[in-house]
Amino acid sequence: MRYTATPLKGLLVAETERKSDSRGYFSRWFCVQEAAQQELCAGIVQVNAAFNEFQGTLRGLHWQSPPFGEVKLVRCISGAIFDIAVDLRPESETYLQWYGLELSPENGLMLCIPKGFAHGYLTLRDDSEVLYFVSQFHEPSAEKGARWDDPAFGITWPDAGPLIISDKDRGHPPFGGL
């Protein structure tokens, strides 16, 4: 895997290396040793999947509050998404800044999100499925969220923006800290 730094400290893009032949390709999506070298791995304990039937579906912005913060490795395995991470670490020089990129099976990219970041995405195609490798068990009491259009972040979403938003995501309050 090749890791590339983003403008947000600790947020990385991982590109898988495909070995192709007449059968198709082989690709490694995760390696504990490589993740540890990038300070990404506190130990993956859970793999989650989300399927989204329609283009324009928004999920996020979500995070778990300390001490239940998660490292996330996010990959789109069908369709395509515009994936977003927002730095919520008050001590960070990139506090409240966001970074986004398209993830799809075709580009083979993963977003490697450290603890202290909010995460969300917008589907760019129908039938989009996303896998999340996470370092922390889900703790319902630590669930936090902020609105996708919170002016504190100023996220520029592609296309027409979200068309389908859950009541829970629509109801998040303005960002007020971790």
C-alpha positions as CSV (number, residue, x, y, z in Angstrom):
1,M,0.0,0.0,0.0
2,R,1.1,3.5,-0.7
3,Y,0.1,6.2,1.9
4,T,-0.2,9.9,0.9
5,A,-0.5,12.7,3.4
6,T,-3.3,15.2,3.1
7,P,-3.3,18.8,4.2
8,L,-4.8,17.7,7.5
9,K,-2.3,16.4,10.0
10,G,-2.6,12.6,10.4
11,L,-5.2,12.1,7.7
12,L,-3.9,9.8,5.0
13,V,-5.1,8.5,1.7
14,A,-4.1,4.8,1.1
15,E,-3.8,3.4,-2.4
16,T,-3.8,-0.3,-2.8
17,E,-1.4,-1.9,-5.2
18,R,-3.1,-4.2,-7.7
19,K,-1.3,-7.2,-9.1
20,S,-3.2,-8.0,-12.3
21,D,-3.3,-10.9,-14.7
22,S,-5.8,-12.7,-17.0
23,R,-7.9,-13.7,-13.9
24,G,-8.3,-10.1,-12.6
25,Y,-6.3,-8.7,-9.8
26,F,-5.1,-9.3,-6.2
27,S,-4.8,-6.4,-3.8
28,R,-4.0,-6.1,-0.1
29,W,-6.4,-3.7,1.7
30,F,-5.0,-3.8,5.1
31,C,-1.7,-4.9,6.8
32,V,-1.2,-4.4,10.6
33,Q,2.5,-3.8,10.1
34,E,2.0,-1.1,7.4
35,A,-0.8,0.6,9.4
36,A,1.4,0.7,12.5
37,Q,4.2,2.4,10.6
38,Q,1.7,5.1,9.7
39,E,0.5,5.3,13.3
40,L,-3.0,4.2,12.1
41,C,-3.4,1.0,13.9
42,A,-4.6,0.8,17.5
43,G,-5.9,-2.6,16.5
44,I,-8.8,-3.1,14.1
45,V,-11.6,-4.6,16.2
46,Q,-14.6,-4.2,13.9
47,V,-15.5,-4.1,10.2
48,N,-18.7,-2.3,9.4
49,A,-20.6,-2.0,6.0
50,A,-23.1,0.5,4.8
51,F,-25.2,0.0,1.7
52,N,-26.9,3.1,0.1
53,E,-29.4,2.5,-2.6
54,F,-29.6,5.9,-4.1
55,Q,-27.2,8.6,-5.4
56,G,-27.3,11.7,-3.2
57,T,-27.5,9.8,0.1
58,L,-25.7,11.5,3.0
59,R,-24.3,9.7,6.0
60,G,-22.6,11.9,8.6
61,L,-21.0,13.8,10.1
62,H,-20.2,11.3,12.9
63,W,-17.6,10.5,15.5
64,Q,-17.3,8.9,18.9
65,S,-16.2,11.1,21.9
66,P,-13.2,10.4,24.0
67,P,-12.2,7.9,25.3
68,F,-14.0,6.0,22.6
69,G,-12.5,7.7,19.6
70,E,-12.0,5.6,16.5
71,V,-9.3,5.2,13.9
72,K,-11.2,4.4,10.6
73,L,-10.1,3.0,7.3
74,V,-12.8,3.7,4.8
75,R,-13.2,2.0,1.4
76,C,-16.0,2.1,-1.2
77,I,-16.5,-1.4,-2.7
78,S,-19.3,-0.6,-5.1
79,G,-20.7,2.6,-6.6
80,A,-18.8,5.8,-5.6
81,I,-18.8,8.2,-2.7
82,F,-17.4,11.7,-1.8
83,D,-15.8,10.9,1.5
84,I,-15.2,13.7,4.1
85,A,-13.1,14.0,7.2
86,V,-13.2,17.1,9.5
87,D,-10.4,17.7,12.1
88,L,-12.1,18.2,15.5
89,R,-8.9,18.3,17.6
90,P,-8.7,21.7,19.2
91,E,-5.0,21.5,19.6
92,S,-4.5,20.8,15.9
93,E,-3.2,23.5,13.4
94,T,-6.0,22.2,11.0
95,Y,-8.8,22.4,13.6
96,L,-12.2,22.6,11.9
97,Q,-10.7,22.1,8.4
98,W,-12.1,19.4,6.1
99,Y,-10.7,17.2,3.4
100,G,-12.7,15.2,0.9
101,L,-12.1,12.9,-2.0
102,E,-13.9,10.4,-4.2
103,L,-13.6,6.7,-3.3
104,S,-14.6,4.0,-5.7
105,P,-13.7,0.5,-6.6
106,E,-12.1,1.9,-9.8
107,N,-9.6,4.2,-8.0
108,G,-8.9,1.7,-5.2
109,L,-8.4,4.5,-2.6
110,M,-9.1,4.4,1.1
111,L,-9.3,7.3,3.6
112,C,-7.4,6.7,6.8
113,I,-9.0,8.8,9.5
114,P,-7.3,9.2,12.9
115,K,-9.1,9.7,16.2
116,G,-10.5,13.2,16.7
117,F,-12.0,13.5,13.2
118,A,-15.7,13.6,12.2
119,H,-16.5,11.5,9.1
120,G,-19.3,11.5,6.6
121,Y,-19.9,10.8,2.9
122,L,-22.2,11.5,0.0
123,T,-23.0,8.8,-2.5
124,L,-22.2,9.7,-6.1
125,R,-23.9,6.7,-7.7
126,D,-26.8,4.4,-6.9
127,D,-26.0,1.1,-5.1
128,S,-22.9,2.4,-3.2
129,E,-21.5,0.2,-0.5
130,V,-18.8,1.3,2.0
131,L,-16.6,-0.8,4.3
132,Y,-15.2,0.8,7.5
133,F,-12.4,-0.9,9.4
134,V,-12.5,0.6,13.0
135,S,-10.2,0.5,16.0
136,Q,-12.9,0.8,18.7
137,F,-16.0,-1.0,19.5
138,H,-19.1,1.0,18.9
139,E,-20.2,2.8,22.1
140,P,-23.7,4.2,21.8
141,S,-23.2,6.7,24.7
142,A,-20.2,8.2,22.9
143,E,-22.0,8.8,19.5
144,K,-21.7,12.4,18.4
145,G,-22.6,14.2,15.2
146,A,-22.7,17.6,13.5
147,R,-24.8,18.8,10.6
148,W,-23.4,18.2,7.1
149,D,-23.9,21.9,6.3
150,D,-22.5,23.4,9.6
151,P,-21.0,26.8,8.8
152,A,-18.1,26.0,11.3
153,F,-16.8,23.6,8.6
154,G,-17.8,25.1,5.3
155,I,-17.8,21.8,3.4
156,T,-18.3,22.1,-0.3
157,W,-20.3,19.0,-1.3
158,P,-20.3,17.9,-5.0
159,D,-23.2,18.1,-7.4
160,A,-26.5,19.1,-5.9
161,G,-25.4,18.0,-2.5
162,P,-27.4,15.7,-0.3
163,L,-30.9,14.6,-1.4
164,I,-31.5,11.8,1.2
165,I,-30.6,12.5,4.8
166,S,-31.8,10.5,7.9
167,D,-33.8,12.3,10.5
168,K,-30.9,11.7,13.0
169,D,-28.3,13.3,10.7
170,R,-30.7,16.2,9.9
171,G,-31.2,16.8,13.6
172,H,-27.6,17.1,14.7
173,P,-26.9,20.4,16.5
174,P,-24.3,22.9,15.4
175,F,-20.8,21.8,16.2
176,G,-19.9,22.6,19.8
177,G,-16.7,20.6,20.4
178,L,-15.8,17.0,20.9
